[in-house]
Structure formats: structure tokens, C-alpha cells
Amino acid sequence: MDTGTHIVMGVALGGLATLDPAVQSDPLLFNCVLAGTLIGSNAPDFDTVLKLKNNATYIRNHRGITHSVPAVLFWGIAVASVIHALVPEVSFLHLWAWTFLAVILHVLVDIFNAYGTQAYRPFSNRWVAYGFINTFDPYIFGLHIVGIIAWIIGANPGYTWLAIYGVIFLYYIKRYVDKREIVKKIKDYFPNTIQIATSPTMKQNNWRVAVTTTDKFYVGTVSNGHIEIIDEFNKVPLPKTEIMDLVSSDSNISAFLSFSPVYRWEINEYDDYTEIRFIDLRYRSKGYYPFVAVVQVDKNKHIMNSYTGWIYSERKLKRKLFVGDNPI
């Protein structure tokens, strides 16, 4: 989920913690638990600082090890220990339990969007992305805002958040059923389907889909149960050539390939260089595929420039890439 949603979830868990008699009877412990749930609800995303290094490092590692099983255990203990060191008189057990719950909930909700996480590490390095909740879901965020306002004006925080999270739980079931129906329709339409990547939008009944069949990629939308195919690409494996072996070892390209399960590629020959572009098909928006990896190779088969990341126009992409000493 987005940072804003993780923050309000931290507040919600702090309110839910008042159902714990120890927290309810100790204002100091409550304040520590609230701090723990706020920090714990955001701790797995501390790897966002990797953006300061470069996009390749960020893409390869974001929601990776920091969302793994060992990391979940680490974050709960680490955050609770720091707070307890500052306020040693409060119960560490209760502080840790609610902080740990906040960390678990962070990782849990992240696996339901299209980006996903490597939550099963070290048992599996595969990306877990169930794709039926948007990274920012206005309904989930809105319910949290309603709960915060109700708490401020005097509603019992424990029972308020218990009721709201009951509604959110039912909402997750509803979205899962929605996705299952979409997947069934697509498989009925394309019997040779191998994989379906779904990306819900902020509009309740609008979805993006990327379908992999035995011989093609299909990109489309689903609106109110109606499937519309927008783009169709032949499924062509990466060629086993010297230049492809070279670009596959580039940090930007290898980061993209380690993350993207549905992509196409293209090679463009120019006078002084060759450009190889990899395009993720899951995130089509306004006629453009914004998540790409691009590498340029000169006539001597030396990598000149490369880039991976989110780009929403060719003009911006050109600013990221250079040929010789001059921007393209």
C-alpha cells in the first residue's frame, strides 16, 4: 500500500490496542504502543532510501528482504526494543505484540496489490502479487479517515476500529471474488492462457489486465465485467545472441528482468548505436507503458547508457539517456 495508508493503519492499530486491558489502563503504555504501531506499520518500507543510490538497486530490493519472514521478526523486536529502551517502565511484551502486529499487517496488505512483495523469503524468492487491491485504495483509506474522525469526536477507539476492520475484511473478500470472476472470463475467452496479471484501478469496477498465452501477450481493461483487449503482441523469447547476453548483465536490465513477470522487448538499430528496450505490460496508463528498462550499445558492443524505472513520456525517457556526450 502507499505510505499514507500505512500511516493511518498504524493509527488504527494504536486505537485497536485499547482493547488490550494492559494498554487501556496505562496511558504511558498506550502512547508507546501507538508509537510502535505507527513506526512498525512503516518500518518495512525503510528500504525506500535505496532510491538515493539508483533505480536498479531500488527495484531489485524494494519490498524484498525488508518484507521477508526474518525481516518481519526483526522489525517487531527492533522497533519495540528501541521504544522500550527509552521508556523501560512499560511492558515490553504488550509493546512488542502490537508493534509486531503492525509489521505483519504492513507486509500482508502489500501482497494483495499488483506490485507485490517477496514475503515468502527465504523459502521462495518469487514475487507475491495477488493483484486485487490498488496500491492506494480510496475505500480503505476513506474508512480509516472516518475511524480517526470518530475517535477524535469521542467514539470508543477499540470497538470503532474493530468494526471498521471487519468491514475492510469483507471488502477484501469482495475484491478477491471480483478478481476470480475476471480470471474465469479471461480463461474462457483465451483457453491457452498461462498467466494473468490483474491491476485494479482506483475506480471500483475498472481493472487493467495483462494476459500471457502460449503464443501472445494481450493487454486490456475490464470495466463492469466487460473485457476489452487494447494491445496484442507476439510472444517472442529473448534471442541467445552476444548483444543480448551483454545487456542482460547490465544492472538496470537485470533488475527489471528480476522483477517483471510480463514484458515484451524490442531492438532498434540507429546509425551509431543499438537500443534494446524492455517494456512491462502490467501498468498501461493513458496509452503508455511507463515501467521500462532501456540500454544503448555502441558499434563496438560496449554499453553506453542504460536506465530502468517509471517514465510517462518519451521526452522524459530521452532525458535519462545519452548518446556520446549529447542528450538524445
C-alpha positions as CSV (number, residue, x, y, z in Angstrom):
1,M,0.0,0.0,0.0
2,D,1.0,3.6,-0.2
3,T,2.7,5.4,2.7
4,G,-0.4,7.4,3.6
5,T,-2.4,4.2,4.1
6,H,0.3,2.6,6.1
7,I,0.3,5.6,8.4
8,V,-3.4,5.6,9.0
9,M,-3.2,1.8,9.6
10,G,-0.6,2.5,12.3
11,V,-3.1,4.9,14.0
12,A,-5.9,2.4,13.7
13,L,-3.8,-0.4,15.3
14,G,-3.0,2.0,18.1
15,G,-6.7,2.5,18.7
16,L,-7.4,-1.2,18.4
17,A,-4.8,-1.8,21.1
18,T,-7.1,-0.1,23.6
19,L,-9.0,-3.4,23.7
20,D,-5.9,-4.8,25.5
21,P,-6.6,-4.2,29.2
22,A,-2.9,-3.5,29.9
23,V,-2.8,-0.8,27.2
24,Q,-6.2,0.6,28.2
25,S,-5.2,1.0,31.9
26,D,-1.8,2.5,31.3
27,P,-1.7,5.9,29.3
28,L,2.1,5.7,29.1
29,L,2.0,2.2,27.6
30,F,-0.7,3.3,25.2
31,N,1.5,6.2,23.9
32,C,4.4,3.7,23.5
33,V,2.2,1.2,21.7
34,L,0.8,4.0,19.4
35,A,4.4,5.0,18.6
36,G,5.2,1.3,18.0
37,T,2.3,0.7,15.6
38,L,3.0,3.9,13.7
39,I,6.7,3.0,13.2
40,G,6.1,-0.7,12.8
41,S,3.4,0.0,10.2
42,N,6.0,1.8,8.0
43,A,9.3,0.0,9.0
44,P,9.4,-2.5,6.1
45,D,9.4,0.4,3.7
46,F,12.6,1.9,5.1
47,D,14.3,0.4,2.1
48,T,12.9,3.3,0.1
49,V,16.2,5.1,0.9
50,L,17.7,2.8,-1.7
51,K,16.3,5.2,-4.3
52,L,19.1,7.6,-3.2
53,K,21.6,5.1,-4.7
54,N,19.9,4.3,-8.1
55,N,16.7,2.9,-9.6
56,A,18.2,-0.5,-10.3
57,T,19.1,-1.1,-6.6
58,Y,15.7,0.1,-5.5
59,I,13.7,-2.0,-7.9
60,R,15.8,-5.1,-7.2
61,N,15.4,-4.7,-3.4
62,H,12.3,-2.7,-2.6
63,R,9.7,-5.0,-0.9
64,G,12.3,-7.7,-1.0
65,I,14.3,-8.7,2.1
66,T,12.7,-6.0,4.2
67,H,9.3,-7.7,3.7
68,S,10.7,-11.3,4.3
69,V,9.8,-13.6,7.1
70,P,13.1,-12.9,9.0
71,A,12.6,-9.1,8.5
72,V,9.1,-9.2,9.9
73,L,10.5,-10.8,13.1
74,F,13.4,-8.3,13.2
75,W,11.3,-5.2,12.7
76,G,8.9,-6.0,15.5
77,I,11.7,-6.7,18.0
78,A,13.9,-3.8,16.8
79,V,11.2,-1.1,17.0
80,A,9.8,-2.3,20.3
81,S,13.3,-2.6,21.8
82,V,14.2,1.0,20.9
83,I,11.0,2.4,22.4
84,H,11.4,0.2,25.5
85,A,15.0,1.4,25.9
86,L,13.6,5.0,26.0
87,V,10.7,4.1,28.3
88,P,11.8,1.0,30.2
89,E,9.0,1.1,32.7
90,V,6.3,-0.1,30.2
91,S,5.6,-3.7,29.5
92,F,7.8,-4.9,26.7
93,L,5.6,-7.9,25.9
94,H,2.5,-5.8,25.1
95,L,4.6,-3.2,23.3
96,W,6.2,-5.8,21.1
97,A,2.9,-7.7,20.4
98,W,1.2,-4.7,19.0
99,T,4.3,-3.4,17.1
100,F,4.8,-6.9,15.7
101,L,1.1,-7.0,14.5
102,A,1.6,-3.6,12.7
103,V,4.6,-5.0,10.8
104,I,2.7,-8.2,9.9
105,L,-0.2,-6.2,8.7
106,H,2.0,-4.0,6.5
107,V,3.5,-7.0,4.7
108,L,0.1,-8.7,4.5
109,V,-1.7,-5.9,2.8
110,D,1.2,-5.3,0.4
111,I,0.9,-8.8,-1.2
112,F,-2.6,-8.0,-2.4
113,N,-1.6,-5.3,-4.9
114,A,0.0,-5.6,-8.3
115,Y,3.5,-4.6,-7.2
116,G,3.6,-7.3,-4.6
117,T,6.5,-8.4,-2.3
118,Q,9.0,-11.2,-1.7
119,A,7.1,-12.0,1.5
120,Y,8.0,-15.7,1.3
121,R,11.8,-15.3,1.5
122,P,13.9,-17.2,2.5
123,F,11.6,-20.1,1.4
124,S,11.0,-18.6,-2.0
125,N,12.3,-15.5,-3.9
126,R,9.2,-15.2,-6.1
127,W,7.2,-12.0,-6.1
128,V,3.9,-12.4,-4.4
129,A,1.4,-10.1,-6.1
130,Y,-2.3,-11.2,-5.9
131,G,-3.4,-8.0,-7.7
132,F,-6.9,-7.3,-6.3
133,I,-6.3,-4.3,-4.2
134,N,-5.0,-1.0,-5.6
135,T,-1.8,0.4,-4.1
136,F,-3.9,3.3,-3.0
137,D,-7.5,2.2,-2.4
138,P,-9.7,5.2,-1.7
139,Y,-12.3,3.0,0.1
140,I,-9.8,1.5,2.5
141,F,-8.1,4.9,3.1
142,G,-11.5,6.6,3.5
143,L,-12.7,4.1,6.1
144,H,-9.5,4.9,8.1
145,I,-10.2,8.6,7.9
146,V,-13.8,8.0,9.1
147,G,-12.4,5.9,12.0
148,I,-9.9,8.6,13.0
149,I,-12.6,11.3,13.0
150,A,-14.9,9.1,15.0
151,W,-12.1,8.6,17.6
152,I,-11.4,12.3,17.8
153,I,-15.0,13.2,18.5
154,G,-15.3,10.6,21.3
155,A,-16.1,7.2,19.9
156,N,-14.6,4.2,21.6
157,P,-11.4,3.5,19.6
158,G,-11.2,-0.2,20.2
159,Y,-14.7,-1.1,19.1
160,T,-14.7,1.6,16.3
161,W,-11.6,0.1,14.7
162,L,-12.8,-3.5,15.3
163,A,-16.0,-2.6,13.3
164,I,-14.1,-0.8,10.6
165,Y,-11.6,-3.7,10.2
166,G,-14.5,-6.1,10.0
167,V,-15.9,-4.1,7.0
168,I,-12.4,-4.0,5.4
169,F,-12.1,-7.7,5.8
170,L,-15.4,-8.2,3.9
171,Y,-14.2,-5.7,1.3
172,Y,-11.1,-7.8,0.7
173,I,-13.2,-10.9,0.2
174,K,-15.4,-8.9,-2.3
175,R,-12.4,-7.8,-4.3
176,Y,-11.0,-11.3,-4.3
177,V,-14.3,-12.6,-5.7
178,D,-14.2,-9.8,-8.3
179,K,-10.8,-10.9,-9.5
180,R,-11.7,-14.5,-9.6
181,E,-14.6,-13.7,-11.9
182,I,-12.3,-11.7,-14.2
183,V,-9.8,-14.5,-14.3
184,K,-12.5,-17.0,-15.2
185,K,-13.9,-14.9,-18.0
186,I,-10.4,-14.4,-19.5
187,K,-9.6,-18.1,-19.3
188,D,-12.9,-18.8,-21.0
189,Y,-12.0,-16.3,-23.8
190,F,-8.4,-17.5,-24.1
191,P,-8.3,-21.2,-23.3
192,N,-4.5,-21.3,-23.8
193,T,-3.9,-18.7,-21.0
194,I,-0.7,-19.3,-19.0
195,Q,-0.7,-16.3,-16.7
196,I,-3.0,-13.3,-15.9
197,A,-1.7,-10.2,-14.2
198,T,-4.5,-8.0,-12.8
199,S,-4.1,-4.4,-11.6
200,P,-7.2,-2.8,-10.0
201,T,-7.6,0.9,-10.5
202,M,-9.0,3.4,-8.0
203,K,-12.3,3.0,-9.7
204,Q,-14.1,0.1,-8.2
205,N,-15.2,-1.7,-11.3
206,N,-12.2,-0.8,-13.6
207,W,-9.2,-3.1,-13.9
208,R,-6.1,-3.4,-16.1
209,V,-5.1,-6.9,-17.2
210,A,-2.0,-8.4,-18.9
211,V,-2.6,-11.9,-20.3
212,T,0.1,-14.3,-21.2
213,T,-0.9,-17.2,-23.5
214,T,1.2,-19.8,-25.2
215,D,2.0,-17.5,-28.1
216,K,0.9,-14.0,-27.4
217,F,0.6,-11.2,-24.8
218,Y,-2.7,-9.4,-24.5
219,V,-3.2,-6.1,-22.7
220,G,-6.6,-4.8,-21.9
221,T,-9.1,-3.4,-19.5
222,V,-12.1,-4.9,-17.6
223,S,-14.9,-2.4,-16.9
224,N,-18.1,-3.6,-15.2
225,G,-17.3,-7.2,-16.2
226,H,-16.7,-6.3,-19.9
227,I,-13.2,-7.3,-21.2
228,E,-11.6,-5.0,-23.9
229,I,-8.3,-6.1,-25.5
230,I,-6.3,-3.0,-26.3
231,D,-2.9,-4.3,-27.4
232,E,-1.7,-7.6,-28.7
233,F,1.9,-8.7,-29.0
234,N,3.6,-11.9,-30.2
235,K,5.3,-13.8,-27.5
236,V,8.9,-13.9,-28.6
237,P,11.7,-15.3,-26.4
238,L,14.9,-13.4,-25.8
239,P,17.3,-14.3,-28.5
240,K,20.5,-16.1,-27.5
241,T,22.9,-13.5,-29.0
242,E,26.1,-11.8,-27.9
243,I,24.5,-8.5,-27.6
244,M,21.6,-9.9,-25.6
245,D,24.0,-11.6,-23.2
246,L,25.8,-8.3,-22.8
247,V,22.7,-6.2,-22.0
248,S,21.3,-8.9,-19.7
249,S,24.3,-8.4,-17.4
250,D,23.6,-4.7,-17.1
251,S,22.4,-3.7,-13.6
252,N,19.4,-1.8,-14.8
253,I,18.3,-4.6,-17.2
254,S,18.9,-7.4,-14.7
255,A,16.9,-5.5,-12.1
256,F,14.0,-5.1,-14.5
257,L,14.1,-8.8,-15.5
258,S,14.2,-10.0,-11.9
259,F,11.1,-8.0,-11.1
260,S,8.8,-8.0,-14.2
261,P,6.9,-11.3,-15.0
262,V,5.1,-9.9,-18.1
263,Y,7.1,-7.9,-20.6
264,R,7.9,-7.6,-24.2
265,W,11.2,-6.4,-25.8
266,E,12.3,-4.6,-28.9
267,I,15.5,-3.8,-30.7
268,N,16.0,-0.6,-32.6
269,E,19.1,0.0,-34.8
270,Y,20.4,3.5,-35.3
271,D,23.4,4.9,-37.1
272,D,25.8,4.9,-34.1
273,Y,24.2,2.6,-31.6
274,T,21.6,-0.1,-30.9
275,E,18.8,0.4,-28.4
276,I,17.2,-2.6,-26.6
277,R,14.0,-1.8,-24.7
278,F,12.1,-4.0,-22.2
279,I,8.5,-3.0,-21.5
280,D,6.4,-4.2,-18.6
281,L,2.9,-4.8,-19.8
282,R,1.1,-4.7,-16.4
283,Y,0.9,-0.9,-15.9
284,R,-0.5,0.5,-19.2
285,S,-1.8,4.0,-18.5
286,K,-3.2,6.5,-20.9
287,G,-1.9,4.7,-23.9
288,Y,1.6,4.4,-22.5
289,Y,3.6,1.7,-20.7
290,P,5.5,3.6,-18.0
291,F,7.7,0.9,-16.5
292,V,10.6,0.2,-18.8
293,A,14.3,-0.7,-19.0
294,V,16.4,0.6,-21.8
295,V,20.0,0.0,-22.8
296,Q,22.1,1.5,-25.6
297,V,25.0,-0.3,-27.1
298,D,27.6,1.2,-29.5
299,K,29.0,-0.4,-32.6
300,N,31.9,-1.9,-30.6
301,K,29.4,-3.7,-28.4
302,H,30.0,-1.5,-25.3
303,I,27.1,-0.4,-23.2
304,M,26.8,3.4,-23.5
305,N,23.9,4.1,-21.3
306,S,21.0,2.3,-19.5
307,Y,18.0,3.1,-17.4
308,T,15.1,1.4,-15.6
309,G,12.2,3.0,-13.9
310,W,8.9,4.7,-14.3
311,I,8.7,7.1,-17.3
312,Y,5.5,8.6,-18.6
313,S,6.7,10.1,-21.8
314,E,9.4,9.5,-24.5
315,R,10.7,13.0,-23.8
316,K,11.4,12.2,-20.2
317,L,13.0,8.9,-21.1
318,K,15.3,10.7,-23.5
319,R,16.5,13.0,-20.7
320,K,17.6,9.9,-18.8
321,L,19.6,8.6,-21.7
322,F,22.7,10.0,-23.6
323,V,24.4,9.1,-26.8
324,G,28.1,10.1,-26.6
325,D,28.3,13.5,-25.0
326,N,25.0,14.7,-26.1
327,P,21.4,14.0,-24.9
328,I,19.3,12.2,-27.5
